[in-house]
Structure formats: structure tokens, C-alpha cells
Amino acid sequence: MQESESAEIQALYRLFLMEKTPALVGPDRKSIPIPESIYNILLQVTGYMTQGKGVSVVPVMRELTTQQAANMLGMSRPFLVGLLSRNEIPHHKTGSHRRIYLKDLLAYRDKRDKNRKHVLAEIAKRDVEDGTYDQMPAPDDCE
């Protein structure tokens, strides 16, 4: 991204933050209100771009292959296939191939991450109650 474009994106982002009723101006110079859902997307996109991050817009009903889904979740494809076999993630078949909708994969990821945070919070809470939160356990082979 060029420096001038970066400055323009930052200025646009600031305008999005300040404007309560954003609108586009049509070719006839009439103001066209931006729906809140689209405004929120534009705000997020410009926010990421001001940080120099790339952005893609993907339909939530996009079908993913098992390899694409596994990559997004940071796991092996065989492990993902096991989750699909246990119906932990909704999926369907296209011919003989399993496909997962992006919305279902994101819902699984959010649920998984929420459960992880809950378990970690419980472990930390128990360690605080036991007085061992800031103690480092010695390896079993140490004396």
C-alpha cells in the first residue's frame, strides 16, 4: 500500500468513527444512507487496513474442503475428519467429498475457543485458591 493511500484510508476510518449516519453520494449527487450492517463491515475493514493488515470478504455460505477447514482451525485434516464423523461440525457431501460451510466452521471455532477459555479460567481459579498459581512445578526427574 502506498503512503498516500494509507493516509486516505486512515482519514476514511476517522470519518467512519465520527459519522453517526454515514451515506454514499450517488451519481445524481443524492445521499444514499449506508445500512448499519454494511457500515459495521466498512468500519472493520478500514480499521484493519489502517493497521496495514490485508482483508478478504468471504460469503459465510462458502463451501470449504476438509483441508481448507483444517488449515483454518490449525489442525490436521484427519483430526478434522474425525470431528465431522462424530458430527461435531455440520457438513454435507458433494459427491464423495465432505464440504463444510464457513459459517458452521466459524461457529465451531468460536464454541471451541470459548470452552478453552472457560477451562483455563477454571484451572487458574483453582490454582489461586490452592495458592499455587505463581509456582512453577519441578519436573519429575529433578530432586
N, C-alpha and C positions, 0 to 999 in steps of 0.2 A: 504494500500500500504506500502510495506516495505521501509526502509530508502535507501537501495541500489538501489531499483527500482526507487524511487523518484529522486535520483541523476542521474540515467541513462536517465530518461525522461527529466530532466532539461538540460542535456548535448545534447540530441537529439533536443530539442526545440532550443537551441542556434545554433546548426548546421543548422537547417532549416532556421533560421533568416539570417545566414551568407551566405549560399549557394545560388547562383543565378540560377544554373542549376542542381537541385538535381537529383539523379539517384539511382536505385537499382542495386545491383550486382547479376546477375543470377548464377545458379549452375555451369555454364561453365566459370565463372569469367568475363563475358561480362557485360558492363554497359548498363542498360536499363533506358532511360530517364523517369522521372515521369511527366505525363501531368499536366499542370498548375492547372486544376480543382481539381485533386487529391492532388497535393501539398498544395493547399489552405485548403483543408479539414484536411490534416495531421497537418498543422501548427496550425489550430484552436484546433484540438483535443489535441495536445501536450501542447498548451498554457493553455487550461482548466485543463489538468492533472497536470501541474506544480503548479497550484493553489489548488490542492487537490480536484478538482471537478470531479464528475463522468460524463461520456459521453456516449450517445447512438447514434447509427447511424440508422435512420429510413427512409425507402423509402418515397418520397413525395407522391406517389400514394397509400400509405397505407390507407385503409378504417378505419374510426373511427366510433364508435357508438355515438349516441347523448349524452350519459353520459360521454364518454371519451372526446368528443369535449367540452362539457360544463365544465368539470373539467379543461381542458387546458385553457379555456378562463376565468375561475374564476366566472362562473355564474351558475344559476340553470338550470337544464335540461328543465323545462317548458319554461323558458325565451328563451333558445336556440331554442326550437321547434317553438316558435313564430317567431324568426328571419328566420328560414327555411320556415315557412308558408308564410312569406312576401317576400320570395326569396332574402333575403339579403345575404345569404350564399348559394352557389351552393351545391346541394346534389342530391342523387338518392335513389331509393328504392331497397332493396334486400328483395324480398318477401313483407312483410308488414312493414319492418323496414327501417327507414331512415339511410342512411350512408353518411358520409362526407369525401372527400379526404383530407388528411393532407395538401396538397398544397393549397387547397381552404380555409381551416381554417386559415392557416398562413397568406394568403393574406388578409382575413377579419380582422384578429388581427392587422396586420400592418396598414391597412387603418383606423381602429378604433383608434389605438394609435396615428397616425398622426393627425387625426381630433381632438382628445383630446388635443394634444399639441398645435394645432393651436388655439383652443378655449381658452385655458389657457393663451396663449400669448396675445390674443386679450383682455382678461379681465385685465391682468397685464398692458398692454399698456394703456387701458382706465383709470385704477386706477392711473397710473403715471401721465397721462395728467390732471386728476382731482385733483391731489395732495393727494390722499387718499391711495396710495399703501402701506405705512407702518403704517397705522392707523388700530386699531382693533375696529370693531363696537361693541357697547354695546348691550347686549341682550335687547329685547323689554320690559322685566319686571323690568329693572333697572331704577333708577332715576338719 
